[in-house]
Amino acid sequence: MKILLTILMLISSVKALSFAEISNWYSEGKYKQICQEQVEKFYIKTRIDAVLNLYGMACLNTHMINRLSTPIFGLTKSKQARENAAYFADILYKKKLLYYAVIDGVDISYIRLPKSDYILSYIFDRFTKGDYEKDNEIFIFKEPNSDTYYELGKSELEYEIPRIFIRTYKDDELINEIEYW
């Protein structure tokens, strides 16, 4: 029994994460590896704010913004941590409001929030200002003097939970699609 326990402890220590490994993943652009439950658990165990910052940024980079609640509530120890928590909260809030507007048809045009460089923030700002064309249930955001445009709408695919999408087009070719719920 002691041998089995020793082997299990050895195996678990081999699979244990480190901050250096998470940082390397981020540097290598392996965002999906970071925006996972194991990294979240590593943060809970270590309480290293830098881990939570990397986790939050990785979740943004993979558009898995529903996972931002952990960094929103966990980043409290420093001014920079609180600033990042506010940024993550802003993005998550904008997603929720766009979802509410597109899925339920609620008017959110009166809401003004800070701008950021995240695509959802950009679409939110233009949506609330009415800076779009509408084609049936699709909101189209054209870039001035450019062949790039974006579409915001409700997914037509059947999901248990309705989803919204943001599609990016260049020269009328779909180059990116993100779904949110």
N, C-alpha and C positions, 0 to 999 in steps of 0.2 A: 504494500500500500504506500509506503514512504517513497519507493522508487517511482511509482506512478505519479504521485504528487510532485516530486522533484522534476519529472519530465514535463508535466503540465506547466509548471512554473517557468521552466526553461523555454518552452515553446511560446508562452505568453510574453515573456520578456523579449524574445526575438521579434515578435510581431508588434511590440510596443512602439508607439509613435514618439517622435521627438520634435521639438520646435525647429531644429535645423532641417529636418526632413520636410516639414510643412512649408518652411520658408523656401526650400529648394523647389518644391512642387510649384509654388507661386511664381518663382523666377522662371521656371520652365513652361509656365502657362497651363499647368495641369489643374485647372480650376475645379473640374468635376471631382477630382480626388479630394480636394479640400472641402468642398461644400457637401460634406457627408457627416453622418451621425458619429463616426469614430473620431473626427476632429472636434466635433462639438463635445463629446465625452472627454477628450483630452483636455479641452479648455476647462471643463467643470472640475477635473482632477487637479489641474495646475494653476488655474486662475491667472494665466498670462494674457494680459490684454492684447498683446501683439498677435497672438493666435486668433483671438476673436475678431480683430481687425482684418486679418488675412481671410478668415472664414467669411466674413461679411462681404468683402470685396470679391472673393471668388464666387459667392452666390449671386452677386450682381452680374459678374462677367458671364455667368451661365444662365442668367435670367431666372434663377430659382429664388425669387424674392420673397416667397412665402416663408422661407427659412430665416428671414432677417429678424424675427422676434427675439432670438437669443442675443445677437449683438445689440439690439435696441435696448434691451433691459440689462445686459451685462456690462456694457461699456460705461463705467461711472467714475473710475479712479482718477482720471486726469482731464484737463481741459480738452486735449486732442481726442481722447476717448469719447467724451460727451459730444463733441462736435461730430465725430463719425456716427455716433448713435443717432443724433438728430438727422444727419444726412440719410441714413438707412430708414428712419421713421418717415421722412418726407417721401421717399420713393415708394415705400409700402402704402402710405396713405394715398398717394396719387393713383396707384394701381387700384386700390379699393374704390376710390371715387370714380375713376374711368369705368371700372367694372359695373358699378351701380348705375352710371349714366347709360352705358351701352346695353346692358342686360335688362334693366328695369325702366329705361327711358326717362330717368330723372334729370331735371335741369341742374347742372352744376356750374353754369356760366358765371355766376356771381363770386365764385371762389378764386382767390389769388394766393398762390404759394410761391416760395422761392424757386428760381430756375437753377437747373444743373445741367451737366452735359450728358446725363443718362437719357437714352432714347424715350423712355416712358415719360420722363419729365418734360422733354421737348414737345411730345405729342399732347400731353396734358395742358401745357401752357397754350398751345395753339387751339386746342379743343375748347377750352373755357373762354377763349376770346372770340370763338366763332370763325376762326381763320382756316376754313376748310370748305370743300365742295361736298355735296352729298349725292350719292348715287344709290337709290333704294335705301338699304340699311348700312351702307358702307360710307365712312367718312374719309375723304381724300385730302391729303395735305401735300400741296405741290411746293417744291423749292423754287424760289425765283431764279431765273437765268440758269436753270439746270435741268437735266433730264432725269433727275431723281424725284421720286414722290413716295409717300407713305399711305397706307390704308389702315384704318382702324375699324373693326367690326366684330360681330358675334360669330363664332365658329358654327358652321352648318353641320359639322359632324356630331353624332350623338354621343354625349358624355353623361355620366351620372351628374356631374356638376357642370353647368354651362361655362364656356370659356370665351374669352375675347382674344383677338389677335392684333398684332401690328406687323404689317408686311412692308418690306422695303423693295422698291423697284428702281432700276436704272435702265434707261433706254427701253422701257416697257418690259424688261425681263426681271422676274422675281429673283432677288439676290439674298433675301433673308426673311424668315417668318418666326415670330415669337408668340407663344400662347401663354396666357395668364388665366388663372382662376382664383 
